[in-house]
């Protein structure tokens, strides 16, 4: 005997009542007192009273935007957010979830940004590494990033490591269980968050990284560890 349909699945299928229910539950999970309704192809969110931490309107809008994007509900295109203190309207914001405006700071799906971000970063990296003055300015950070490479191999293999911006990384002589279980705890949090947000590839990545960490810490030969650390 099958149970009732998942509200998020219904919301992603376009059920308006499910959309309102899912958004309301997410707001309750964040302890934000609010009322939610869907009308005229717009999701209306009414924030009631003070919010934890007293975030600014810009922060509230950005957090709601990210929350709604993570739900991946197709019919959520336009959102109106109103903040009230008692019966007084404090502020109002409108945003489009699927906005394609060129300079919309809430538009993380802009095709132009996605297409040009990596080539632009690559071009800047070439300039920094081929212009003497920029090389000189970048040198301290470059050294530190280099040392982080050594430290990352050490951390992933269960060793305590401290990368220093003077061209040196100190590494403990023995593996430390605190390092192993500390990183494993972060990977479990990553898996839990990805599962909560139903991001399949990120769950697979978290499991792969946990298995890689287990191998590098407990199974990898010391000769291989030394080679990777030096590399």
N, C-alpha and C positions, 0 to 999 in steps of 0.2 A: 504494500500500500504506500503510495507516494505522498509526501507531505505537501504543504502549501508552497506555491511558487516563491522563489527568492525575489524580494522587493527590488533589488538592484537589477536583476534580469528583466523584470517587468518594466522598470524605469528605462532601461536601455532599449526596450522594445517600443517605447513611446507612450506607456501608460502614464497619464498625467497624475493620477492619485499616487502612484508609486514614486514618481519623480518628487512630489512634495514630501512624501513620507521619508524617502532616502535622505533628502537634503536636511529635513528637520532632525533626523537621527544623527547625522554627521555634526550638526550644530550642537545638539545635546551632548554628544561625545566630547566636544571641545568646551562644554560648559558655557555656551553662549546662549542666553535666553533670547528666543526669537520666535516670530510667527512667519510662516511661509505659505504663499499661494501662487498659483499659476493662472495668468489671465492675459489675453491679447498677445499670445506667443512670447510672453515675458515672465520670467521667474521673479517674483517680488519677495524680498527678504527684509523683514522688519526687525531690527535689533532693538531689544527692550532693556532699558536700564544700563548700568555700567558693566563693562566687560573686564575679565581678569587681566590685570596688568595695564589697564587703561591705554590700549594701543591707539595710535593715530588713525584717522580715516584712511590714509594711504596704506598703512600696514594692514588694516582690516580688509580693505578692498583687495590687496594683493593676496592675502591668505585665503579669502573666499574664492578668488579666481583660481588659485592653485587647487583648492579643495574640489571645486566643480570640474576642473579639467581632469583631475585624477579619477573622478567618477565615470568619465567618458560616456555621458548621456547625450545621444545625438540631437535631441530636440532642445537642449539647453543652448540657445544662441545669444539671447539678450537677457541681461539681469539688471534689476534695479535694487539697490541697497539703501535703506533708510534707517537711520539711527535715531532713537527716541530716548528722552529722559522724562519719564512721566508722559504728559501729553505734548511736550515740546519737541519739535523736530530739530535735531542738532545738525545733521548733514545728510545729503543725498548724493549717491553716485550711480551712474549708469555705465555698463560696460558690455562689450560683445565678446562672448567666449571664442567665437570663430573669426575674430577680427583679422583682416588682412591689410589694415592700414600700415603704410611703410614705417611710420615713426610711433606706432602704438606700443608703449612700453609693456603692455600686458599681452602683446601678441607674440607668443612663443612659437607659433606655427607658421611664421612668415617665411615663404619659400625663398625669398631673396636672402634673408639672414642665414637660413640653413645652407644655402648653396654657396655663399661667399665667405662664411665665417672661417672655415678651415683654410682655404687658399689665402685669405688675408692674414691669418695668424702665421702661416708658413712664410709669406713674403716678409712680414715683420721680423721673424726669426732669422731669415737670410740677411736682412739688413743689419740686425744686431750683431751677427757673427762675422760680418765682412767689412764693417765700417769701424776704423780704429777707435774713434772717440766713443762710439756706442759699446764696443767691446770692453773698453776700460770702465765705463759706467756700470756695465752688466757683470763685470768680473766677480765681485763679492757674491752676488746672487747665483752666478753660474757655478762657483765653487761649492756653495751650500747645496744647490740642487744635485751636483755630482756626489757629494757626501751622502745625501738622502738616498741615492741609489744603492750605495753600500749598506746603509742602515736598513733599508727595506728588506734586502736579502737576509740580514741578520734577524730582524723582527719576525719575518715569515718562517725562520728556522728555529725560533724559540730563544734567541739570544737577546739580552739587553744591549742596546746600542745608543750612542749619543753622537749625532752628526754635528760637527762644528764648522763654522764658516772660515776656518783657517786652514782647510785642506786636511782635516783629520777626523776620523770617526773611531771613537773608543767603543770596544766590544767586550762583553763579559767573556770569561774563559769557559764558563759552564752554562748550559741551557737553564732558563728560569721558567718554571711552570706558570708564574704570574703573567709572563709575556704571552705564552701559548694560550692560556685560558682567557686572557684579556681580549686578544684578537678574536678568538672563537666566540666570545660573548658578543662582540660587535657584529660578527657575521650572522649570528643567530638573530640579532635585532634587525639586520638587513633582510633576512629571509622572512621574518615575522611581518615587517612593514610591507614587503613585496606581496606577501600572501594576503594581507589585509586589503591592499589596493588592487589585488588580482593582476599583478604584473608577472606573467609566467617566466619570461626570459631572465628577469632579475632573480627569481627564486632558483632557477637552474644555475645562474652565475654564483649565487651565495653558496650553494652546495658544492660546486666545483672548487671554489676558493677554499672552502673548509677541508675538502679532500686534499687539495694541493698543500695546504698548511700542515695537515697531518703527515703527509709524505715527507715534506721538507724538514719537519721537526723530529720525527721518530724513525723514519726509514731511510732517508737519504744518506749515503756514505759521506764521511767527513771530507774525503778528497773532492767529491763533487761540490760540497758546501764551500770549501775553500776556493775552488775554481770560480764558482758563481760570485762569491763575495769580492774577489779580486777583479773579476770582469766588470 
